[in-house]
Amino acid sequence: MNSWRDSASQQAQDDLDELLNAALPAAAFLLRKNGELFPFGVEVMVDGTVRHVAADPGVGERPDSLAVLESLTDGFRANRMSIRAAAFVTNVSYNGSDAVRVESEHSEGLAILLLAPFRRTRFRHTITFGEFVAGADEPKIWTARSEEHTSELQSH
């Protein structure tokens, strides 16, 4: 079976690895600290800097997760000329368990979905990740639709 790494440049592999290496520890920290995970993003800038990002859709103190994800998507699309890769990080249910969902995307066209099931201990407040499940995903940032939207904005 071929891996996504077989067709990805070394830069894309490194960037997607960086996203995951930044996303999972941050998610575990937030789950330990808050007991829940509010959606957030991670981006690799053109210069290689990795940044965590949040989005506020402006609909109140506790906005719906889908509204936050939509705001993150809009922000990544608007800034895609200054980033090489981005990831959306959310808490989901998977096979009856909690999981961290990381949707990573690279400007070279790769899009990968990773599910990281986790368990937390009640008293020690630790997060233990189980076996990851990964596969191809649909791009949301570097798409023909987002390119058309940018062209429309620039022509006005």
N, C-alpha and C positions, 0 to 999 in steps of 0.2 A: 504494500500500500504506500502510495506517495504521500509525503508530508508537504505542508505549505512551504516549508523551508527549502524544498527542492527547487522551487521556482522563484523564491524571494532573493533579493539582493542582500548582501551582508548588512547594509545600512538598515534595510527594512526589518531584518531579523533582530538586529540590536535594538532598534527603536521599539518594536513590539514587545521584546523582552523587558525593556526599561519600563514600559507602561505597566506590565504585569507586576514587576518588582516594586513599583510605587503604589499600585492600586490595592493589592492584597494586604500588605501591612497596614495601610491607612484604613481600610475597611475593618480589619480586626481591631485596631485601636478604637475606632468609633463605636463598634459593637460593644467592646468592653466598657468604654466610658459612658455611653448613652443608652445601652441596651437595645439600640436600633440603629439602622443605617439609612440616612437620608441620601438620595442620589447625589453623586458628585462626578467630576471628570478629572482626567489626567491628560496632559498634553506634552509632547516633545516639540520644543521650539526648533526653528531652523538652525539655530546655533548649538543644538543638542541639550539645552537646559530642559529639565523636567519640572513641570509645575502642576500642582493640584488646583482645580478650579471648582467654583460653586456657581449656581445660577439662582436668581430670584425672579420668578415670573410675575411678581407684583400682584399676587392675588391673596394676600393675607399671610398670617404668621405661620400656618402649617399648610402650604399648598400641596395639591395632589402630586404624587410622584411623576405622573405622566406630563404634567405641566412643567415640572422642573427639567425633565428629560428633553422636552421640546425646546425649552430655553437654552439648555446646554447645546443641543444640536444647532440652533440658530447661531449661538456664539461661536462654535467651532467652524461653521460654514463661513461666517463673516470674517473670521481670522485665518482661514485655511491657507492663505498665502504666506503666513508667518509661522505656521506649524508644519511638522513632517508627519506627525501621528497623534492620534487622540483616542481616548477610551471613556466609555460611560460605565459607571459602577453603581449597581443597585443591589438591594436585598430582595430575593425572590424565594418562592417555594419550588422545590424540585424533588419529585419522587417522595413526597411526604416529609421532606426535611427542609430546613433553611439552607440557603445557598447564596453566595455572592456571585452575581452575574457581571462579567466584564466583557463589554463589546468593544474590541479594539479595531482600529482602522488606520491604514497607512496611505499616504498620498500616492504611493505607487499602485494603489488599487486593491490591496489586500484587506479583507475584513474577516475577523475571527471572533467567534463567540466562545467564551470559557465560562463554565459553571463550576464553582468551587463549593461543594457541600461543606457545612461546618456544624460542629457541636460546641456548645458552651457549657461549662460547669457552673452550677448554681452558686457555689460559695467561693470558688477561686477566681471567678470571672475571667476564665481563660477561653480562648477560641482555638479550636483544633480543626484544621481543614482536612477533609477526606480526599478521596481520589477525584481528580479533576476530570471533567468531561469537556472536550473541545471539538469544534467543527467550524466549517465555513459560515460566514454571515453575509448579510446584504449591506453594502456600503450606504452610509447616511450622509456623510460629509462631502466626499469627493465623488459626486455623481453627476450625470448629465443634467439632471434637474437643477442641482445647485449651481452648475455652471451657467445655465440659462437664466436663473434668477439673478446672478451677479451681472450678467450682460444687460439685463433689463434695468437693473439699478444704475449701472454706469451710463446707460444711454439717456437717462432722465435728467 
